[in-house]
């Protein structure tokens, strides 16, 4: 019974990474470009 839990945990981590990494990159780029906009 522990094996499906391990599968679900791995799937959960993979899905969060699939969504979270592009989101984090987008936030990083937004901050970088906003800084360039306001500082010149």
Biopython code that builds the backbone (N, CA, C, O; Angstrom):
import numpy as np
from Bio.PDB.StructureBuilder import StructureBuilder

atoms = [
    (1, "UNK", "N", (0.798, -1.196, 0.000)),
    (1, "UNK", "CA", (0.000, 0.000, 0.000)),
    (1, "UNK", "C", (0.851, 1.276, 0.000)),
    (1, "UNK", "O", (0.326, 2.359, -0.255)),
    (2, "UNK", "N", (2.119, 1.168, 0.274)),
    (2, "UNK", "CA", (2.954, 2.363, 0.262)),
    (2, "UNK", "C", (3.368, 2.754, -1.153)),
    (2, "UNK", "O", (3.730, 3.906, -1.393)),
    (3, "UNK", "N", (3.321, 1.830, -2.075)),
    (3, "UNK", "CA", (3.779, 2.142, -3.433)),
    (3, "UNK", "C", (2.897, 3.169, -4.151)),
    (3, "UNK", "O", (3.446, 4.079, -4.772)),
    (4, "UNK", "N", (1.559, 3.077, -4.100)),
    (4, "UNK", "CA", (0.759, 4.116, -4.745)),
    (4, "UNK", "C", (0.997, 5.497, -4.132)),
    (4, "UNK", "O", (0.941, 6.498, -4.845)),
    (5, "UNK", "N", (1.259, 5.570, -2.839)),
    (5, "UNK", "CA", (1.550, 6.857, -2.210)),
    (5, "UNK", "C", (2.839, 7.434, -2.776)),
    (5, "UNK", "O", (2.919, 8.636, -3.032)),
    (6, "UNK", "N", (3.853, 6.587, -2.975)),
    (6, "UNK", "CA", (5.105, 7.049, -3.566)),
    (6, "UNK", "C", (4.882, 7.542, -4.993)),
    (6, "UNK", "O", (5.449, 8.556, -5.399)),
    (7, "UNK", "N", (4.056, 6.821, -5.752)),
    (7, "UNK", "CA", (3.735, 7.251, -7.113)),
    (7, "UNK", "C", (3.017, 8.595, -7.106)),
    (7, "UNK", "O", (3.315, 9.471, -7.919)),
    (8, "UNK", "N", (2.088, 8.748, -6.201)),
    (8, "UNK", "CA", (1.327, 9.995, -6.125)),
    (8, "UNK", "C", (2.241, 11.153, -5.707)),
    (8, "UNK", "O", (2.105, 12.265, -6.219)),
    (9, "UNK", "N", (3.156, 10.899, -4.794)),
    (9, "UNK", "CA", (4.090, 11.934, -4.364)),
    (9, "UNK", "C", (4.983, 12.360, -5.521)),
    (9, "UNK", "O", (5.204, 13.552, -5.734)),
    (10, "UNK", "N", (5.491, 11.394, -6.264)),
    (10, "UNK", "CA", (6.343, 11.714, -7.417)),
    (10, "UNK", "C", (5.550, 12.491, -8.463)),
    (10, "UNK", "O", (6.068, 13.437, -9.054)),
    (11, "UNK", "N", (4.317, 12.106, -8.692)),
    (11, "UNK", "CA", (3.472, 12.811, -9.656)),
    (11, "UNK", "C", (3.181, 14.231, -9.186)),
    (11, "UNK", "O", (3.195, 15.168, -9.984)),
    (12, "UNK", "N", (2.918, 14.391, -7.901)),
    (12, "UNK", "CA", (2.645, 15.716, -7.353)),
    (12, "UNK", "C", (3.854, 16.631, -7.507)),
    (12, "UNK", "O", (3.711, 17.791, -7.892)),
    (13, "UNK", "N", (5.037, 16.115, -7.210)),
    (13, "UNK", "CA", (6.260, 16.901, -7.363)),
    (13, "UNK", "C", (6.470, 17.265, -8.824)),
    (13, "UNK", "O", (6.841, 18.399, -9.128)),
    (14, "UNK", "N", (6.242, 16.333, -9.725)),
    (14, "UNK", "CA", (6.434, 16.596, -11.152)),
    (14, "UNK", "C", (5.453, 17.657, -11.658)),
    (14, "UNK", "O", (5.829, 18.529, -12.442)),
    (15, "UNK", "N", (4.218, 17.583, -11.216)),
    (15, "UNK", "CA", (3.214, 18.556, -11.672)),
    (15, "UNK", "C", (3.521, 19.940, -11.122)),
    (15, "UNK", "O", (3.403, 20.929, -11.845)),
    (16, "UNK", "N", (3.916, 20.030, -9.846)),
    (16, "UNK", "CA", (4.271, 21.326, -9.277)),
    (16, "UNK", "C", (5.479, 21.916, -9.994)),
    (16, "UNK", "O", (5.526, 23.123, -10.231)),
    (17, "UNK", "N", (6.451, 21.085, -10.342)),
    (17, "UNK", "CA", (7.621, 21.569, -11.068)),
    (17, "UNK", "C", (7.210, 22.038, -12.468)),
    (17, "UNK", "O", (7.709, 23.052, -12.954)),
    (18, "UNK", "N", (6.306, 21.303, -13.111)),
    (18, "UNK", "CA", (5.831, 21.642, -14.458)),
    (18, "UNK", "C", (5.170, 23.016, -14.472)),
    (18, "UNK", "O", (5.300, 23.758, -15.446)),
    (19, "UNK", "N", (4.467, 23.355, -13.406)),
    (19, "UNK", "CA", (3.774, 24.632, -13.326)),
    (19, "UNK", "C", (4.658, 25.698, -12.673)),
    (19, "UNK", "O", (4.683, 26.846, -13.117)),
    (20, "UNK", "N", (5.375, 25.316, -11.627)),
    (20, "UNK", "CA", (6.104, 26.278, -10.819)),
    (20, "UNK", "C", (7.342, 26.841, -11.480)),
    (20, "UNK", "O", (7.636, 28.025, -11.316)),
    (21, "UNK", "N", (8.073, 26.036, -12.218)),
    (21, "UNK", "CA", (9.305, 26.520, -12.842)),
    (21, "UNK", "C", (9.052, 27.591, -13.901)),
    (21, "UNK", "O", (9.705, 28.633, -13.866)),
    (22, "UNK", "N", (8.137, 27.377, -14.836)),
    (22, "UNK", "CA", (7.849, 28.462, -15.789)),
    (22, "UNK", "C", (7.277, 29.705, -15.101)),
    (22, "UNK", "O", (7.568, 30.828, -15.513)),
    (23, "UNK", "N", (6.478, 29.512, -14.073)),
    (23, "UNK", "CA", (5.923, 30.646, -13.342)),
    (23, "UNK", "C", (7.035, 31.442, -12.662)),
    (23, "UNK", "O", (7.051, 32.671, -12.719)),
    (24, "UNK", "N", (7.961, 30.735, -12.019)),
    (24, "UNK", "CA", (9.078, 31.399, -11.347)),
    (24, "UNK", "C", (9.945, 32.144, -12.361)),
    (24, "UNK", "O", (10.407, 33.251, -12.086)),
    (25, "UNK", "N", (10.166, 31.546, -13.523)),
    (25, "UNK", "CA", (10.944, 32.212, -14.563)),
    (25, "UNK", "C", (10.226, 33.473, -15.059)),
    (25, "UNK", "O", (10.861, 34.499, -15.305)),
    (26, "UNK", "N", (8.919, 33.389, -15.199)),
    (26, "UNK", "CA", (8.141, 34.546, -15.628)),
    (26, "UNK", "C", (8.200, 35.680, -14.616)),
    (26, "UNK", "O", (8.316, 36.844, -14.997)),
    (27, "UNK", "N", (8.123, 35.354, -13.343)),
    (27, "UNK", "CA", (8.231, 36.370, -12.300)),
    (27, "UNK", "C", (9.626, 36.985, -12.318)),
    (27, "UNK", "O", (9.771, 38.199, -12.174)),
    (28, "UNK", "N", (10.649, 36.156, -12.494)),
    (28, "UNK", "CA", (12.026, 36.651, -12.569)),
    (28, "UNK", "C", (12.187, 37.631, -13.731)),
    (28, "UNK", "O", (12.753, 38.710, -13.559)),
    (29, "UNK", "N", (11.699, 37.261, -14.894)),
    (29, "UNK", "CA", (11.800, 38.141, -16.060)),
    (29, "UNK", "C", (11.007, 39.428, -15.851)),
    (29, "UNK", "O", (11.461, 40.501, -16.247)),
    (30, "UNK", "N", (9.841, 39.337, -15.239)),
    (30, "UNK", "CA", (9.036, 40.526, -14.960)),
    (30, "UNK", "C", (9.799, 41.488, -14.061)),
    (30, "UNK", "O", (9.832, 42.689, -14.332)),
    (31, "UNK", "N", (10.405, 40.986, -13.008)),
    (31, "UNK", "CA", (11.160, 41.848, -12.093)),
    (31, "UNK", "C", (12.372, 42.437, -12.801)),
    (31, "UNK", "O", (12.690, 43.612, -12.617)),
    (32, "UNK", "N", (13.044, 41.631, -13.606)),
    (32, "UNK", "CA", (14.226, 42.111, -14.321)),
    (32, "UNK", "C", (13.863, 43.231, -15.299)),
    (32, "UNK", "O", (14.558, 44.245, -15.368)),
    (33, "UNK", "N", (12.791, 43.051, -16.043)),
    (33, "UNK", "CA", (12.399, 44.067, -17.027)),
    (33, "UNK", "C", (11.804, 45.301, -16.364)),
    (33, "UNK", "O", (11.996, 46.415, -16.853)),
    (34, "UNK", "N", (11.090, 45.124, -15.266)),
    (34, "UNK", "CA", (10.556, 46.279, -14.551)),
    (34, "UNK", "C", (11.689, 47.103, -13.956)),
    (34, "UNK", "O", (11.613, 48.331, -13.931)),
    (35, "UNK", "N", (12.738, 46.441, -13.479)),
    (35, "UNK", "CA", (13.886, 47.163, -12.949)),
    (35, "UNK", "C", (14.562, 47.956, -14.055)),
    (35, "UNK", "O", (14.957, 49.102, -13.836)),
    (36, "UNK", "N", (14.701, 47.375, -15.225)),
    (36, "UNK", "CA", (15.309, 48.084, -16.352)),
    (36, "UNK", "C", (14.432, 49.276, -16.754)),
    (36, "UNK", "O", (14.945, 50.336, -17.114)),
    (37, "UNK", "N", (13.134, 49.099, -16.692)),
    (37, "UNK", "CA", (12.216, 50.165, -17.089)),
    (37, "UNK", "C", (12.336, 51.372, -16.165)),
    (37, "UNK", "O", (12.324, 52.513, -16.626)),
    (38, "UNK", "N", (12.451, 51.125, -14.875)),
    (38, "UNK", "CA", (12.457, 52.221, -13.920)),
    (38, "UNK", "C", (13.838, 52.782, -13.636)),
    (38, "UNK", "O", (13.962, 53.906, -13.149)),
    (39, "UNK", "N", (14.888, 52.007, -13.938)),
    (39, "UNK", "CA", (16.237, 52.518, -13.668)),
    (39, "UNK", "C", (16.931, 53.014, -14.932)),
    (39, "UNK", "O", (17.917, 53.746, -14.852)),
    (40, "UNK", "N", (16.433, 52.627, -16.070)),
    (40, "UNK", "CA", (17.016, 53.130, -17.310)),
    (40, "UNK", "C", (17.905, 52.208, -17.896)),
    (40, "UNK", "O", (18.478, 52.486, -18.949)),
]
sb = StructureBuilder()
sb.init_structure("model")
sb.init_model(0)
sb.init_chain("A")
sb.init_seg("    ")
for serial, (resi, resn, name, xyz) in enumerate(atoms, 1):
    if name == "N":
        sb.init_residue(resn, " ", resi, " ")
    sb.init_atom(name, np.array(xyz, "f"), 0.0, 1.0, " ", f" {name:<3s}", serial, name[0])
structure = sb.get_structure()
